[in-house]
Amino acid sequence: MTLGLLDGHPLPRTALDERLAALRNGPRATALPEPGSSEDRQLVRWVAQVLLTEALCEAVAAERGLPISESGPARSVGAARPARLDQRAAVELGSITAAAYEGSAAVRAVYEAVTAEVEPSPADIAHYRTLTTRPPVTRWHLALPDGGFEADPDTLPAALAEALRTAPPGEWVSAGPWRAMLLATLAVPQTPDPTPALRDAARRTAFVRWLDHQRARRLTLVEGLEHPGDPAQPDNHHRH
């Protein structure tokens, strides 16, 4: 009846049973594996790891005196507003940590505290710019007899594009079956500053490393609730 041990102290399994019951009676119950199957036991292990992650972060938040509030700005420490990670963030954190982050204000509070000073290096930013910078691109804002749209000049029929280049803006031109007017030439913005995205990625990496260390140091898993990816447990059938 133990979920696991935190700092050597047993955690009751009650929270696991309640979380599983909520899932099995929830709107996505039909997508869950058959009770008692190998896949179901893996689900139980996965939910257990989410709960252990939440319990660990609750302990860390208490130790650090982090406020766990029920409302506040989206990035305030401990804000409990619904958190939804985008796909990239969820993949980088891993499914267990991502689920704990989305569901627990304590996990989010600890995340903010642990990663507050993490920044991408100037070398990382420069390298990213080197890989992603593209030549300047222009687009034409065009009027057609039946409407208007924006287009890259190179995607237009060659004869129409040439006619538009030689005509002054605001003048109708015809080329074969096509008729159009160039209203304006638009400069496509260059790649935005990558620093915020790189900062978020660096923070996620730092948090995962920190959390892995804390799990290894402070959590003890019990038989039947091992990590679902543990190759030693009998239901891990994933092989390379």
C-alpha positions in Angstrom: 0.0 0.0 0.0 3.0 2.3 -0.5 3.5 4.6 -3.5 7.2 4.9 -2.8 9.6 6.4 -0.4 10.6 10.1 -0.2 13.7 10.6 1.9 13.1 7.2 3.3 9.6 7.9 4.4 6.8 5.9 2.9 4.1 7.7 0.8 0.6 6.2 1.0 -0.8 4.7 -2.2 -4.1 6.5 -1.7 -3.3 9.3 -4.1 -2.4 6.7 -6.8 -5.7 4.9 -6.4 -7.6 8.1 -6.5 -5.8 9.3 -9.6 -6.4 6.0 -11.4 -10.1 6.0 -10.5 -10.4 9.5 -11.9 -8.8 8.4 -15.2 -10.9 5.2 -15.4 -14.1 7.1 -14.8 -13.2 10.1 -16.9 -14.1 11.2 -20.4 -11.1 9.3 -22.0 -11.7 6.0 -20.1 -12.3 4.1 -23.4 -8.8 5.0 -24.6 -7.2 3.3 -21.5 -5.8 -0.2 -21.6 -7.8 -3.2 -20.3 -7.6 -3.5 -16.5 -5.1 -6.1 -15.4 -3.2 -6.2 -18.7 0.5 -5.5 -19.1 -0.3 -2.1 -20.7 -2.6 -1.3 -17.7 0.2 -2.1 -15.3 2.5 0.2 -17.3 -0.1 2.9 -17.0 -0.2 2.4 -13.2 3.6 2.7 -13.1 3.5 5.9 -15.2 0.9 7.6 -13.0 2.9 6.6 -9.9 5.9 8.3 -11.3 3.9 11.5 -12.0 2.7 11.4 -8.4 6.2 10.8 -7.0 7.4 13.8 -9.1 4.7 16.0 -7.7 5.4 14.8 -4.1 9.1 15.5 -4.5 8.5 19.0 -5.8 6.0 19.7 -3.0 8.8 18.8 -0.6 11.3 21.0 -2.4 8.8 23.9 -2.5 8.2 23.6 1.2 12.0 23.5 1.9 12.6 26.6 -0.2 9.6 28.5 1.1 8.1 28.8 -2.4 4.6 30.2 -2.4 2.0 27.9 -4.1 -0.8 30.3 -5.1 -4.1 29.5 -6.8 -4.0 32.5 -9.1 -1.7 35.0 -10.5 0.3 36.0 -13.6 1.1 33.2 -15.9 4.8 33.1 -14.9 4.4 34.0 -11.2 6.0 31.5 -8.9 3.6 28.7 -8.2 0.7 30.0 -10.3 -1.9 27.4 -10.4 -3.7 28.5 -13.6 -4.2 25.7 -16.0 -0.8 24.9 -17.6 -0.6 23.5 -21.1 2.7 22.8 -22.7 3.2 22.8 -26.4 4.4 19.6 -28.1 8.1 20.6 -28.2 8.1 21.5 -24.5 6.4 18.2 -23.5 8.8 16.1 -25.5 11.8 17.9 -24.1 10.6 17.4 -20.5 9.4 13.8 -21.1 5.8 12.6 -20.6 6.1 12.0 -16.8 7.6 15.4 -16.0 5.3 17.2 -18.5 2.2 15.7 -16.9 3.5 16.7 -13.4 4.2 20.2 -14.6 0.8 20.6 -16.1 -1.0 19.3 -13.1 0.9 20.6 -10.1 1.5 24.2 -9.1 4.4 22.9 -6.8 6.2 21.4 -9.8 5.8 24.7 -11.7 7.0 26.7 -8.7 10.1 24.5 -8.4 10.7 24.7 -12.1 10.7 28.5 -12.0 13.0 28.6 -9.0 15.5 26.0 -10.3 15.7 27.6 -13.8 15.4 31.3 -12.9 19.1 32.1 -13.8 19.4 29.7 -16.8 20.3 31.5 -20.0 21.5 30.4 -23.4 25.1 31.2 -24.1 26.0 33.9 -26.7 27.7 31.1 -28.7 24.5 29.1 -28.7 22.5 32.1 -29.9 25.0 32.9 -32.7 25.1 29.2 -33.8 21.3 29.1 -34.0 21.3 32.3 -36.1 23.9 30.9 -38.4 21.7 27.8 -39.0 18.4 29.6 -39.4 19.1 32.9 -41.1 17.7 33.1 -44.6 18.1 35.8 -47.3 15.5 38.6 -47.2 12.2 37.8 -48.8 9.6 40.1 -50.3 6.0 39.5 -51.0 3.6 41.3 -53.3 0.1 42.4 -52.2 -1.9 41.9 -55.3 -5.4 42.8 -56.5 -7.2 40.4 -58.8 -10.5 40.9 -60.6 -12.2 38.7 -58.0 -10.2 39.7 -54.9 -6.7 40.0 -53.6 -3.9 38.0 -51.9 -0.2 38.1 -51.0 2.3 36.1 -52.9 6.0 35.5 -53.4 6.8 36.9 -56.8 8.7 33.8 -57.8 5.5 31.7 -57.4 3.6 33.7 -60.0 3.4 32.8 -63.7 6.6 34.3 -65.1 4.9 36.5 -67.7 2.6 38.0 -65.1 5.4 38.6 -62.6 7.5 40.3 -65.3 4.5 42.6 -66.3 4.0 43.5 -62.7 7.7 44.4 -62.2 7.7 46.8 -65.1 4.3 48.5 -64.3 4.0 51.2 -61.7 2.1 50.1 -58.5 -1.6 50.6 -58.8 -1.8 49.9 -62.5 -3.7 46.9 -63.9 -1.6 44.6 -66.1 -2.5 41.6 -68.2 -0.4 38.6 -69.3 -2.1 35.8 -71.1 -5.2 34.8 -69.2 -4.0 36.6 -66.0 -4.9 40.1 -64.9 -3.6 41.7 -61.7 -2.5 44.9 -60.0 0.5 45.3 -57.7 -0.8 47.2 -54.6 2.3 47.1 -52.4 5.6 45.3 -51.9 5.9 43.8 -48.4 9.1 42.9 -46.7 8.8 39.6 -44.8 10.2 40.0 -41.3 13.5 38.3 -40.6 13.6 35.4 -38.2 12.6 36.8 -34.8 15.0 37.0 -31.9 15.7 33.3 -31.0 16.8 34.1 -27.4 13.4 33.5 -25.7 12.9 30.1 -27.4 16.5 29.1 -26.7 16.1 30.2 -23.1 13.0 28.1 -22.6 14.8 25.0 -24.1 17.8 25.6 -21.9 15.6 25.9 -18.8 13.8 22.6 -19.7 17.1 20.8 -20.1 18.4 22.2 -16.8 15.2 21.2 -15.0 15.2 17.7 -16.3 18.9 17.2 -15.2 18.1 18.6 -11.8 15.0 16.5 -11.4 16.8 13.3 -12.4 19.4 14.0 -9.8 16.8 14.7 -7.1 14.8 11.6 -8.0 17.9 9.4 -7.7 18.9 11.0 -4.4 15.6 11.2 -2.6 13.1 8.7 -4.1 13.0 5.0 -3.6 10.7 3.0 -5.9 8.8 0.0 -4.7 8.1 -3.3 -6.5 5.3 -3.1 -9.0 5.6 0.7 -9.3 9.0 0.8 -11.0 9.6 3.3 -13.7 7.7 2.1 -16.8 10.9 2.3 -18.8 12.9 0.2 -16.3 14.2 -2.8 -18.4 14.3 -4.9 -15.2 10.5 -4.8 -14.6 8.5 -7.6 -16.3 6.1 -5.4 -18.3 8.7 -3.4 -20.2 8.5 -5.0 -23.6 10.2 -2.2 -25.5 13.3 -3.5 -27.2 15.8 -2.2 -29.7 
